[in-house]
């Protein structure tokens, strides 16, 4: 532990951000705080509403109080503000954000509706316990909106909700906005997250045709790699358009669409979890028609996974197409999809993560019965393809990891450990610890690698 983590616990400047100015408050909004902070600094963001920000060229820890009380919001005046953007973080630095909600005003204008944009080949970002709701807007750009877009960066997302609620649009035949859009060879790992594509209201009485498909839960393209673990993904419901006395409806959104890059470079998707995880396409809609209308009212459900020249592997997670009055979507559509791959373990951390009498419960489930295992912890996340000895990727830095505990799983493939936090050094506060579990496959020839999770200790 001394070699792997303590060098990362060097004291950095800590700034307090509170929209209610007062004693001990350094900044009343996030943009000036982000601009003033140095690489590695900590921003403690108190309950309140703050402006979106642009972070470039450095790594910071931005720690909100709670996603239900700490909001980062678009500018609600015209012209509408751009999303929070994180880019060009230097190699060796990391941006960590937790316990905030990224949102924008309800009726925003015809701009790119992103909540959070992360980009750059050296950029590494971890998000934990954040919310990215998507609940607007009119005249959205054709299928390129998203709650979160990752372009070429490396990102870890833990226990977060990317849930689109509704959108209204003109002609968008390519489909509605996605909860997650990954492109440019990016690498993304999501653990314990909920993703849902936008439900579309259609365009009412305007002369539009065809109607808009429901949004995708996730779109993966451009030779990118994504692992969705221990979570739920669903497509959105479609819109219906009034046209010459008829209500033709589009189709439900695909839960996940994974595409190859133009000219080569297939994207790769891995899904793992237990019986609580789920992937399902969006539902179709009942259209209505009057005498003389063509029979095009009812629509199909979306697919669970649609592959366009890409690869997808599913480990013990149910995958369904969405129901639709014209027909259900397919669980899997397209080449390169494996639905019944070897189950992978699920790792979770719960508890009162404070230094004042708190404790953390670390549990590993969904593993092979009686298998040898260990749980490692590191101060640095990573994403390493460790080769044929491991099924799954190493998501913590193997050069800065120590074994937290080890043993054999129970006959149900489970284990847990309660770790008291009282007495830890004060400089452990506000520091994220990344954990991952590994269990030996019954064949004895390889290790099954769990999802990753993170725990941040508070005072």
C-alpha positions as CSV (number, residue, x, y, z in Angstrom):
1,X,0.0,0.0,0.0
2,X,2.8,2.4,0.8
3,X,4.3,2.1,-2.6
4,X,1.1,2.0,-4.6
5,X,-1.1,4.6,-3.0
6,X,0.6,6.9,-0.5
7,X,2.6,8.8,-3.1
8,X,-0.8,9.8,-4.6
9,X,-2.0,11.2,-1.3
10,X,0.3,14.3,-1.3
11,X,-1.6,17.3,0.1
12,X,-3.0,19.5,-2.7
13,X,-4.9,22.8,-2.4
14,X,-8.5,22.4,-1.4
15,X,-11.0,25.1,-2.5
16,X,-14.6,25.5,-1.3
17,X,-17.2,26.5,-3.9
18,X,-20.5,27.7,-2.6
19,X,-23.1,29.9,-4.5
20,X,-23.9,31.4,-1.1
21,X,-20.8,33.5,-0.3
22,X,-19.5,33.5,3.2
23,X,-16.6,32.8,5.5
24,X,-14.4,30.0,4.2
25,X,-15.8,30.2,0.7
26,X,-13.2,30.6,-2.0
27,X,-15.5,30.8,-5.1
28,X,-19.2,31.2,-5.7
29,X,-19.3,29.5,-9.1
30,X,-17.4,26.7,-10.8
31,X,-15.8,28.3,-13.9
32,X,-13.5,30.7,-11.9
33,X,-12.7,27.9,-9.5
34,X,-11.8,25.5,-12.3
35,X,-9.7,28.2,-13.9
36,X,-7.8,29.0,-10.8
37,X,-7.1,25.5,-9.5
38,X,-3.8,23.8,-10.2
39,X,-3.3,20.2,-11.4
40,X,-4.4,17.8,-8.7
41,X,-6.3,20.3,-6.6
42,X,-9.6,19.5,-4.9
43,X,-12.9,21.5,-5.3
44,X,-15.5,20.9,-2.6
45,X,-18.8,22.0,-4.2
46,X,-21.5,22.8,-1.7
47,X,-25.3,22.4,-2.3
48,X,-26.4,24.9,-4.9
49,X,-26.6,25.6,-8.6
50,X,-23.5,26.3,-10.7
51,X,-22.6,27.2,-14.3
52,X,-21.2,24.7,-16.7
53,X,-17.4,24.9,-17.0
54,X,-14.5,24.1,-19.4
55,X,-11.6,22.1,-17.9
56,X,-8.5,21.6,-20.1
57,X,-4.9,20.9,-19.5
58,X,-5.0,19.6,-15.9
59,X,-6.6,17.1,-13.6
60,X,-8.9,18.0,-10.7
61,X,-11.1,16.4,-8.1
62,X,-14.5,18.1,-8.2
63,X,-16.6,16.7,-5.3
64,X,-20.2,17.6,-5.0
65,X,-22.3,17.3,-1.8
66,X,-25.0,15.1,-3.4
67,X,-26.5,14.7,-6.9
68,X,-29.9,15.7,-5.5
69,X,-28.6,19.1,-4.2
70,X,-25.5,20.0,-6.3
71,X,-26.4,21.1,-9.9
72,X,-24.2,22.1,-12.8
73,X,-26.6,23.9,-15.2
74,X,-26.6,25.3,-18.7
75,X,-26.9,29.1,-19.1
76,X,-30.7,29.6,-19.6
77,X,-30.3,32.8,-21.6
78,X,-30.0,33.1,-25.3
79,X,-27.8,32.0,-27.0
80,X,-27.8,28.9,-24.9
81,X,-24.6,27.8,-23.2
82,X,-22.4,25.0,-24.3
83,X,-22.1,21.8,-22.2
84,X,-19.5,21.1,-19.6
85,X,-16.4,20.1,-21.5
86,X,-13.3,18.2,-20.3
87,X,-10.5,18.0,-22.8
88,X,-6.7,17.6,-23.3
89,X,-6.0,16.4,-19.7
90,X,-2.3,15.6,-19.7
91,X,-1.1,12.0,-19.5
92,X,-0.5,11.1,-15.9
93,X,-3.3,13.4,-14.6
94,X,-6.9,12.4,-13.9
95,X,-10.2,14.3,-13.5
96,X,-12.5,12.9,-10.9
97,X,-16.1,14.2,-10.4
98,X,-18.7,12.8,-8.0
99,X,-22.1,13.6,-6.5
100,X,-23.4,16.2,-9.0
101,X,-26.1,16.5,-11.5
102,X,-25.4,18.0,-15.0
103,X,-28.6,19.5,-16.4
104,X,-30.0,22.3,-18.6
105,X,-33.1,24.3,-18.9
106,X,-36.3,22.7,-20.0
107,X,-36.9,24.4,-23.4
108,X,-33.5,25.0,-24.9
109,X,-32.9,26.0,-28.4
110,X,-31.7,24.4,-31.6
111,X,-28.1,23.7,-30.5
112,X,-26.2,20.5,-29.7
113,X,-27.8,19.2,-26.6
114,X,-25.0,17.6,-24.7
115,X,-24.7,17.6,-20.9
116,X,-21.1,16.5,-20.7
117,X,-18.4,16.2,-23.4
118,X,-15.1,14.4,-22.6
119,X,-12.5,14.4,-25.4
120,X,-8.8,14.0,-26.1
121,X,-6.5,11.1,-26.6
122,X,-4.7,11.7,-23.2
123,X,-7.8,12.6,-21.3
124,X,-8.8,10.3,-18.4
125,X,-11.9,11.0,-16.4
126,X,-13.8,9.2,-13.6
127,X,-17.4,10.0,-12.7
128,X,-19.1,8.6,-9.6
129,X,-22.6,9.0,-8.3
130,X,-23.5,11.6,-10.9
131,X,-26.8,12.2,-12.7
132,X,-27.2,13.3,-16.3
133,X,-30.9,13.7,-17.0
134,X,-32.0,14.7,-20.5
135,X,-35.5,16.3,-20.3
136,X,-35.8,18.7,-23.3
137,X,-35.8,20.2,-26.0
138,X,-37.3,21.3,-29.3
139,X,-35.8,21.0,-32.8
140,X,-32.9,18.8,-31.6
141,X,-30.1,18.0,-34.0
142,X,-30.5,14.8,-35.9
143,X,-29.6,12.0,-33.6
144,X,-26.3,13.4,-32.4
145,X,-27.5,14.7,-29.0
146,X,-26.5,12.8,-25.9
147,X,-26.4,13.0,-22.1
148,X,-22.7,12.0,-22.2
149,X,-20.3,12.0,-25.2
150,X,-16.8,10.5,-25.0
151,X,-14.6,11.2,-28.0
152,X,-11.2,9.5,-28.0
153,X,-10.8,9.7,-24.2
154,X,-10.6,7.0,-21.4
155,X,-13.5,7.2,-19.0
156,X,-14.8,5.3,-16.0
157,X,-18.4,5.8,-14.8
158,X,-19.7,4.4,-11.5
159,X,-23.2,4.2,-10.0
160,X,-24.6,7.0,-12.3
161,X,-27.8,7.6,-14.2
162,X,-27.8,8.7,-17.8
163,X,-31.5,8.7,-18.3
164,X,-33.2,10.7,-21.1
165,X,-36.8,11.6,-20.3
166,X,-38.4,13.2,-23.4
167,X,-37.5,15.1,-26.4
168,X,-39.4,16.7,-29.3
169,X,-38.1,17.0,-32.8
170,X,-38.7,17.6,-36.5
171,X,-37.6,15.0,-39.0
172,X,-34.9,12.8,-37.4
173,X,-35.1,9.5,-39.3
174,X,-31.7,8.4,-37.8
175,X,-33.2,8.2,-34.3
176,X,-33.4,10.2,-31.1
177,X,-30.8,11.3,-28.7
178,X,-28.6,8.7,-27.0
179,X,-27.9,8.5,-23.3
180,X,-24.3,7.7,-24.1
181,X,-22.3,8.3,-27.3
182,X,-18.8,6.9,-27.6
183,X,-16.6,7.5,-30.6
184,X,-13.0,8.2,-31.8
185,X,-11.4,5.1,-30.4
186,X,-12.5,5.9,-26.8
187,X,-12.4,3.4,-24.0
188,X,-15.3,3.5,-21.5
189,X,-16.2,1.4,-18.5
190,X,-19.6,1.8,-16.8
191,X,-20.4,0.0,-13.5
192,X,-23.7,0.1,-11.7
193,X,-25.2,2.6,-14.1
194,X,-28.6,3.1,-15.7
195,X,-28.8,4.3,-19.4
196,X,-32.0,5.1,-21.2
197,X,-32.5,6.7,-24.6
198,X,-34.9,9.6,-25.2
199,X,-38.6,9.1,-25.4
200,X,-39.8,11.2,-28.4
201,X,-43.1,13.1,-28.4
202,X,-43.1,13.6,-32.2
203,X,-44.0,16.8,-33.9
204,X,-47.7,17.0,-33.3
205,X,-49.5,18.7,-36.2
206,X,-46.5,19.7,-38.2
207,X,-46.0,18.2,-41.7
208,X,-43.3,15.8,-40.8
209,X,-42.6,12.3,-42.1
210,X,-41.2,9.9,-41.1
211,X,-41.6,10.2,-37.4
212,X,-38.7,9.9,-35.0
213,X,-37.3,6.6,-33.6
214,X,-36.8,6.4,-29.9
215,X,-33.3,7.3,-28.6
216,X,-30.6,4.7,-28.1
217,X,-29.4,3.8,-24.6
218,X,-25.9,3.7,-26.0
219,X,-24.2,4.3,-29.3
220,X,-20.7,2.9,-29.7
221,X,-18.8,3.8,-32.9
222,X,-15.4,4.8,-34.3
223,X,-13.4,1.8,-33.2
224,X,-14.3,2.4,-29.5
225,X,-14.3,-0.1,-26.6
226,X,-17.1,-0.1,-24.0
227,X,-17.7,-2.4,-21.0
228,X,-21.2,-2.0,-19.4
229,X,-21.2,-3.9,-16.1
230,X,-23.9,-4.5,-13.4
231,X,-26.4,-2.0,-14.8
232,X,-29.5,-1.5,-17.1
233,X,-29.7,-0.2,-20.6
234,X,-32.9,0.6,-22.5
235,X,-34.0,2.3,-25.7
236,X,-36.6,5.1,-25.7
237,X,-40.1,5.1,-27.2
238,X,-40.7,6.7,-30.6
239,X,-42.6,9.7,-31.8
240,X,-45.8,9.7,-33.9
241,X,-46.6,12.4,-36.5
242,X,-49.9,13.8,-37.6
243,X,-49.9,13.7,-41.4
244,X,-53.0,14.1,-43.6
245,X,-55.3,12.7,-40.9
246,X,-53.0,9.8,-40.0
247,X,-50.7,9.0,-37.0
248,X,-47.8,7.0,-38.3
249,X,-45.3,6.0,-35.6
250,X,-41.6,5.3,-35.8
251,X,-39.9,2.4,-34.0
252,X,-38.6,2.0,-30.4
253,X,-34.9,2.9,-29.9
254,X,-32.3,0.2,-29.8
255,X,-30.8,-0.3,-26.3
256,X,-27.3,-0.4,-27.7
257,X,-26.0,0.2,-31.2
258,X,-22.4,-0.7,-31.8
259,X,-20.8,0.2,-35.1
260,X,-17.5,-0.4,-37.0
261,X,-15.4,2.7,-37.9
262,X,-15.5,3.9,-41.5
263,X,-12.7,2.1,-43.4
264,X,-12.1,-0.5,-40.6
265,X,-11.6,-0.7,-36.9
266,X,-14.5,-2.5,-35.3
267,X,-15.9,-1.2,-32.0
268,X,-16.2,-3.7,-29.2
269,X,-18.9,-4.0,-26.5
270,X,-18.7,-6.1,-23.3
271,X,-21.8,-6.5,-21.1
272,X,-21.7,-8.3,-17.7
273,X,-23.7,-8.6,-14.5
274,X,-26.2,-10.7,-12.7
275,X,-29.9,-11.2,-12.8
276,X,-30.5,-7.6,-11.7
277,X,-28.9,-6.3,-14.9
278,X,-31.0,-5.9,-18.1
279,X,-30.7,-4.7,-21.7
280,X,-33.9,-4.1,-23.5
281,X,-35.0,-2.2,-26.7
282,X,-37.5,0.6,-26.5
283,X,-41.2,-0.1,-27.0
284,X,-43.1,0.6,-30.2
285,X,-46.2,2.7,-30.2
286,X,-49.9,2.3,-31.3
287,X,-50.5,4.7,-34.1
288,X,-54.0,5.6,-35.2
289,X,-55.5,6.2,-38.7
290,X,-58.7,7.4,-40.2
291,X,-60.5,5.9,-43.2
292,X,-58.3,6.2,-46.3
293,X,-55.0,6.2,-44.5
294,X,-52.3,3.6,-45.3
295,X,-51.7,0.9,-42.7
296,X,-48.6,2.5,-41.3
297,X,-49.7,3.5,-37.9
298,X,-48.3,0.9,-35.5
299,X,-44.6,0.5,-34.9
300,X,-41.9,-2.0,-34.0
301,X,-40.0,-2.4,-30.8
302,X,-36.2,-1.6,-30.8
303,X,-33.5,-4.2,-30.7
304,X,-31.6,-5.1,-27.6
305,X,-28.2,-4.9,-29.4
306,X,-27.7,-3.9,-33.0
307,X,-24.3,-4.6,-34.4
308,X,-23.2,-2.9,-37.6
309,X,-19.9,-4.7,-38.5
310,X,-18.8,-4.6,-34.8
311,X,-18.5,-7.1,-31.9
312,X,-20.5,-7.6,-28.7
313,X,-20.1,-10.1,-25.9
314,X,-22.7,-10.6,-23.2
315,X,-21.9,-12.4,-19.9
316,X,-25.0,-13.7,-18.1
317,X,-27.2,-10.6,-18.7
318,X,-30.8,-10.9,-20.1
319,X,-31.1,-9.1,-23.4
320,X,-34.6,-8.4,-25.0
321,X,-36.0,-6.6,-27.9
322,X,-38.7,-4.0,-27.1
323,X,-42.4,-4.9,-27.5
324,X,-44.3,-3.3,-30.3
325,X,-47.8,-3.5,-31.8
326,X,-46.3,-4.2,-35.2
327,X,-43.8,-6.7,-33.8
328,X,-41.1,-7.0,-31.1
329,X,-37.5,-6.0,-31.6
330,X,-34.8,-8.7,-31.7
331,X,-32.6,-9.4,-28.7
332,X,-29.6,-9.3,-31.0
333,X,-29.4,-8.1,-34.6
334,X,-26.3,-8.1,-36.9
335,X,-23.0,-10.0,-36.9
336,X,-20.5,-10.5,-34.1
337,X,-22.9,-10.8,-31.1
338,X,-22.4,-13.5,-28.4
339,X,-25.2,-13.6,-25.9
340,X,-24.2,-16.5,-23.6
341,X,-20.5,-15.9,-22.7
342,X,-19.0,-17.1,-19.4
343,X,-20.4,-15.2,-16.4
344,X,-18.2,-12.6,-14.7
345,X,-18.2,-11.6,-11.0
346,X,-19.8,-8.4,-9.8
347,X,-18.0,-6.2,-7.2
348,X,-19.8,-3.7,-5.0
349,X,-18.8,-1.4,-2.1
350,X,-21.5,-0.1,0.3
351,X,-21.5,1.4,3.7
352,X,-20.8,4.6,5.7
353,X,-17.7,5.8,4.0
354,X,-16.5,8.3,6.6
355,X,-13.5,8.6,8.9
356,X,-15.7,9.3,11.9
357,X,-16.9,5.8,12.8
358,X,-17.6,4.6,9.3
359,X,-17.1,1.3,7.5
360,X,-17.1,-0.1,4.0
361,X,-18.6,-3.4,3.0
362,X,-16.9,-4.9,-0.1
363,X,-18.8,-7.8,-1.7
364,X,-18.1,-10.0,-4.6
365,X,-21.0,-12.0,-6.1
366,X,-21.9,-14.0,-9.3
367,X,-18.5,-15.8,-9.3
368,X,-17.8,-19.5,-9.6
369,X,-18.7,-21.6,-6.5
370,X,-15.8,-22.2,-4.2
371,X,-13.3,-20.4,-6.5
372,X,-10.1,-18.8,-5.2
373,X,-10.4,-15.0,-5.5
374,X,-8.8,-11.8,-4.5
375,X,-9.9,-8.1,-4.4
376,X,-7.3,-5.5,-5.3
377,X,-7.3,-1.8,-4.6
378,X,-5.4,1.1,-6.2
379,X,-5.4,4.8,-6.3
380,X,-5.3,4.8,-10.1
381,X,-7.8,3.4,-12.5
382,X,-6.7,1.7,-15.7
383,X,-7.9,-0.3,-18.6
384,X,-5.5,-3.1,-19.6
385,X,-6.1,-6.1,-21.9
386,X,-4.1,-8.6,-19.9
387,X,-4.3,-11.4,-22.5
388,X,-5.7,-15.0,-22.5
389,X,-5.0,-15.5,-18.7
390,X,-7.8,-13.1,-17.9
391,X,-11.4,-12.9,-19.1
392,X,-12.1,-9.2,-19.0
393,X,-9.9,-6.2,-18.7
394,X,-7.8,-5.0,-15.7
395,X,-9.5,-1.8,-14.6
396,X,-7.0,-0.8,-11.9
397,X,-3.3,0.0,-12.5
398,X,-1.5,-3.4,-12.0
399,X,1.7,-1.6,-11.1
400,X,0.0,0.3,-8.2
401,X,-2.3,-2.3,-6.7
402,X,-2.2,-4.2,-3.5
403,X,-4.4,-7.1,-2.4
404,X,-7.2,-5.9,-0.1
405,X,-8.3,-9.4,0.8
406,X,-8.4,-12.9,-0.6
407,X,-9.7,-16.4,0.0
408,X,-12.3,-18.8,-1.6
409,X,-15.8,-17.9,-2.6
410,X,-18.8,-19.6,-1.0
411,X,-20.8,-22.3,-2.5
412,X,-23.0,-19.6,-4.0
413,X,-19.9,-17.8,-5.5
414,X,-20.0,-15.0,-3.1
415,X,-17.9,-13.3,-0.4
416,X,-17.9,-10.0,1.6
417,X,-15.7,-8.1,4.0
418,X,-16.5,-5.2,6.4
419,X,-13.6,-2.8,6.7
420,X,-13.6,-0.3,9.5
421,X,-12.5,3.2,8.4
422,X,-11.9,4.7,11.8
423,X,-8.3,5.7,12.4
424,X,-7.3,6.1,8.8
425,X,-5.0,9.1,8.1
426,X,-6.8,12.4,7.5
427,X,-5.2,12.7,4.1
428,X,-7.3,9.7,2.9
429,X,-10.3,11.9,2.9
430,X,-11.7,12.9,-0.6
431,X,-9.4,10.4,-2.2
432,X,-11.0,7.8,-4.5
433,X,-9.9,4.2,-4.1
434,X,-10.6,1.9,-7.1
435,X,-11.3,-1.8,-6.6
436,X,-11.6,-4.9,-8.7
437,X,-12.1,-8.6,-8.0
438,X,-10.7,-11.6,-9.8
439,X,-11.8,-15.2,-9.4
440,X,-10.2,-18.4,-10.8
441,X,-12.3,-20.2,-13.4
442,X,-13.2,-23.8,-12.5
443,X,-11.0,-24.9,-15.4
444,X,-8.0,-23.5,-13.6
445,X,-6.7,-22.0,-16.9
446,X,-7.8,-18.4,-16.6
447,X,-9.2,-15.8,-14.2
448,X,-12.6,-14.2,-14.4
449,X,-12.3,-10.4,-13.9
450,X,-15.1,-8.5,-12.2
451,X,-16.4,-5.0,-12.9
452,X,-14.6,-2.1,-11.2
453,X,-15.9,0.2,-8.5
454,X,-14.7,3.2,-6.5
455,X,-15.1,4.4,-3.0
456,X,-14.3,8.0,-1.8
457,X,-13.9,8.5,1.9
458,X,-15.5,11.6,3.4
459,X,-14.7,13.4,6.8
